[in-house]
């Protein structure tokens, strides 16, 4: 069965600096028509930065839309035309001051498929050395170390409750278990 929906007409509802809202009229698989509203996003890269001592580099950051602080892994949006590895390297250095000698792509997820096209690319970064961080203008965050076991416990306790970070931590836990086996 072909489930693809085909765009008949698209309308820009809002064009912002980061997000764009679209309203499309689509042809459905059965030949009917419907309207789809969605947000376009350039995508992001999330980094699981693993220190030689086994701890992760984590961030505490206030997120305005949710009106609260979150514990997160380093991450940032992909600039237009930018290679995802370059995005990860740039964001890790800018936000934490660390560079990594080893990079491994873990997975890709789409966090909001019902209303957006954002994808998140996950990398494991190792061989970390600290340099000077260079936060974007208007960006404020605290960087700290946390063991993977404690991070997983913080997920269980609800102290870490941001989906990108939860997905990344669970992927890392699984990867390290399989690697050690």
C-alpha positions in Angstrom: 0.0 0.0 0.0 1.4 3.4 -1.0 1.0 5.8 2.0 2.7 8.8 0.4 0.9 12.2 0.5 1.8 14.6 -2.3 1.9 18.4 -2.0 -0.6 20.2 -4.2 -0.1 23.7 -2.8 2.1 25.2 0.0 1.7 28.4 1.9 4.2 30.1 4.2 2.3 31.0 7.4 5.4 32.3 9.2 9.1 32.7 8.4 11.3 33.3 11.4 15.0 33.3 12.0 15.0 29.6 13.0 11.6 28.2 12.4 9.2 28.3 9.5 5.6 27.4 9.6 3.9 25.9 6.5 0.4 25.0 5.5 0.2 22.5 2.6 -2.8 21.1 0.8 -1.9 17.5 0.0 -3.3 14.7 -2.1 -4.0 11.6 0.1 -3.3 8.0 -0.9 -7.0 7.5 -1.6 -7.1 10.5 -3.9 -8.8 12.9 -1.4 -7.3 16.1 -0.2 -6.3 17.4 3.3 -4.4 20.2 5.0 -1.1 19.6 6.8 0.5 22.3 9.0 4.1 21.8 10.1 7.2 23.5 11.2 10.4 23.3 9.2 13.7 23.3 11.2 17.3 22.9 9.9 18.1 20.0 12.1 20.5 19.6 15.0 23.4 17.6 16.3 23.7 16.3 19.8 27.0 15.2 21.3 27.7 12.6 23.9 31.1 13.8 25.1 32.8 11.1 27.1 35.8 12.0 29.1 38.7 9.6 29.8 37.5 9.2 33.4 34.1 7.9 32.0 32.1 11.0 32.9 30.0 12.9 30.4 30.1 16.6 29.7 26.6 17.9 30.6 25.0 21.3 30.5 22.4 23.1 32.6 20.5 25.7 30.6 17.4 27.8 30.9 14.9 27.2 28.1 12.6 30.1 27.6 9.7 28.3 25.8 9.4 25.8 28.7 10.2 28.5 31.3 12.6 26.4 33.3 16.1 25.0 33.4 17.1 21.6 31.9 20.0 19.3 32.1 21.1 18.4 28.6 23.9 17.0 26.5 25.7 19.6 24.2 23.8 20.2 21.0 23.0 22.9 18.4 21.4 23.5 15.1 22.9 22.6 11.7 23.9 25.7 9.7 22.7 25.7 6.1 24.9 23.4 4.0 27.0 22.4 7.0 28.3 18.9 7.4 26.8 17.3 10.6 30.2 16.4 12.0 31.4 20.0 11.7 28.2 21.0 13.5 29.0 18.7 16.4 32.6 19.8 16.6 31.6 23.5 16.5 28.8 23.1 19.1 31.0 21.0 21.5 33.7 23.7 21.4 31.4 26.7 21.6 29.3 25.4 24.5 31.8 23.4 26.6 35.3 24.4 25.5 36.1 20.8 24.6 37.5 19.3 21.4 37.5 15.6 20.6 39.9 13.5 18.6 37.4 10.6 18.0 33.9 11.0 16.6 31.4 8.3 15.9 27.9 8.8 14.5 25.4 6.9 16.7 21.9 7.5 15.2 19.4 9.9 13.8 16.0 10.7 15.3 13.0 12.8 14.4 11.6 14.1 17.7 8.4 15.8 16.5 7.1 14.0 13.4 3.5 15.0 13.9 4.2 18.7 13.4 7.8 19.2 12.4 10.7 18.0 10.2 13.5 18.5 12.6 16.0 15.7 12.8 18.7 15.2 15.5 22.0 13.6 14.6 23.8 11.9 17.6 27.6 11.6 17.9 29.8 10.0 20.5 32.9 12.2 21.1 36.0 10.8 22.8 39.6 11.8 23.3 38.5 15.1 24.8 40.8 18.0 25.6 39.7 21.3 27.1 40.2 24.6 25.3 38.4 27.9 25.6 34.7 27.9 25.1 33.0 30.6 23.0 29.3 30.8 23.7 27.0 32.4 21.2 25.8 35.9 22.1 22.8 35.6 24.5 23.7 32.0 25.4 24.2 31.2 29.0 24.8 27.7 30.4 26.7 25.8 33.1 29.0 22.9 32.1 29.6 20.0 34.5 30.7 16.3 34.5 28.3 13.5 35.3 28.8 9.7 35.2 26.6 7.8 32.8 25.1 5.8 35.7 24.2 8.9 37.6 22.7 10.5 34.4 20.5 7.4 33.9 19.4 7.6 37.5 18.6 11.3 37.0 16.4 10.2 34.1 14.6 7.7 36.3 14.1 10.4 39.0 12.9 13.0 36.5 15.8 15.3 37.1 16.8 14.8 33.4 13.6 15.0 31.4 14.5 16.5 28.1 14.0 14.0 25.2 17.1 14.7 23.2 19.2 14.0 26.2 17.3 10.9 27.3 17.5 9.4 23.9 21.3 10.1 23.7 21.9 8.7 27.2 20.0 5.5 26.4 21.8 5.1 23.1 25.2 5.6 24.8 24.3 3.1 27.6 23.4 0.5 25.0 26.4 1.1 22.9 28.8 0.8 25.8 27.1 -2.4 27.1 27.4 -4.0 23.6 31.0 -2.7 23.2 32.1 -4.1 26.6 30.4 -7.5 26.0 
